[in-house]
Amino acid sequence: MVELPPLPPPLASFDWTGADGVRLAASASGPLGDTPAVLFAHGFGQTRHAWARSMQALAREGIASAAWDLRGHGQSGRNPGGHAYEVEQFIQDALAIRATLATPPILVGASMGGLIALAAQARGARFAGLVLVDVTPRWELGGMQRILAFMGAHADGFDDYEHAANEIAAYLPHRRERKSASDLAHLLVRADDGRLRWHWDPRLLRDLADSAKHQDELAEAARAVDVPILLISGGRSDLVSDETIAHFRSLVPHASHVRLPDATHMVAGDDNDAFTRVVLDFVSSRGDAGPTLGPLRGAQP
């Protein structure tokens, strides 16, 4: 008889509350009610579902984790009209989440989520460690412009899931598998006019487009990091380069670096198995990661 692999453990949904009362939709994997040993923060334009496979893999190893939709993304609340999005709000949300946790988790942040991790740690969040996923305090402007151009190219939405899948495939031609309707369900919402639009508030693109002005501040935050830190970069990334990695290593000499050669900026999506193995090795090497670390406030099955 062929032995089938175990089914992935389900993710439990709950809410956290952001710094100004905004609702932050979240998911947990592992023993429900435990403080997560790993906290995941997604990138600009993504949702917490980007981490689902990694969270399930960690749970199979007995490591609890949680992830949230950044404000203005996915199922989390949006800023009211006339209230612009600012980088500081995302940092304060991370600090509010950290304040609910009895034990310091390792924070894994991709792109924008990684920059939030750096800033929150510098503000006294005290994480057990940081994992930055294809992001450094300085980045290649050409790569950033390409990302923003794709995000802003479909303001009128998509005709259907097939239309969206075609556009994503053209943007990510290296991906062997096309996105299915179920894959896209958490990325698109049906608007009143019947068209499918991105799950994120379109004001985010306008309000946060000039993120490069924060690079000096982020460099100082990186310089202050005094916990274990790992950079996972994509070998085919156009956002993180040898030059930006060298700059990062000069700021944080104790940092480790792993490059996944076939991955682009979308590291976890391009090579999730390799990415998860690297994260698991980092978490396990800390020696204090485990599934039972204290109460996870607000969790609802």
C-alpha positions, 0 to 999 in steps of 0.5 A: 500500500502506498503511504499517502502524505498527511493532509495539511493542517487547516488554518484558523481565522481570527482578527487582531486589532490595529493601532487605531482600531482597524480590524486586521484579518489573521490566520493561525496554524498549529495548536489553536490558542498558542502564541505563534513561534513565527509571525508572517507579514506579506508584501504590498499587494499580497494577502496572508494566504501567500504564507499558507503552505509554509504555515502548514509545513511549520505546523507539521513540525510542531511550530505554530505560526500566524499571519495577517492581512495588512491594512487595506489588503485582503479582508482587513479594514481600510482607511476611511475616506480622506485618511491617507495610508502612511508607512507609520500606520503599518508599523504601528499595526505590527507593534499592536500585534506584537503587544498581544503576544506573551513571547517574542516570535520570529517575524518573517516579512516579504518585501514591504512586510520585511521593511515593517519588520525592521522598523518595528524591531527598531521601535522596541518590538523585540522579536526573537529574530527576523527573516527578510524575504527579498528586501533590503533597506535600499532596493533597485528602483527599476524593479520597484517601478516594474512592480508598481506598473503591473499593480497599476495597469488594471485599474478597470479590473478583469473580465473574469478569472481567466483574464486575470490568470493570463495577465499574471502569467504574462507578468510571471512568465517563469512560473510553470503553473498558471493560477486557477480560479481558486488560487485567485479567489483571495486576490480578487473581489467582485465589484458592483459592476461585475468586474474582478478587481484586486483585493487591495485598496487602490489608494494604497498605490497612490499614497505609498508610491514614494516609499524610497524616501524612507530608505535612510530611516530603514538603513538606520533601523537595520543598523540597530538590529541586535537579534538574529536576522536572515535575508532570503533573496531571489537569484532572479530578483530585480529588486534586490541585487548584489549591491543592495545585499552588500549594503545591507551586510555592511549595516548588519554584519551579523546577518545571514544570507541565503539566495534561492537561485531560481526565485524572482522577487516572489520568493515564497511563491516561486520556490515554496519548498526551498523557502520553507526549508530555509525558514524552518532551519532558521527557526529551529536554530534559535532553539526556543521555537515551539508550539506552546508559548502562551495565549494567542489573544482573539483567536476564533476557530 
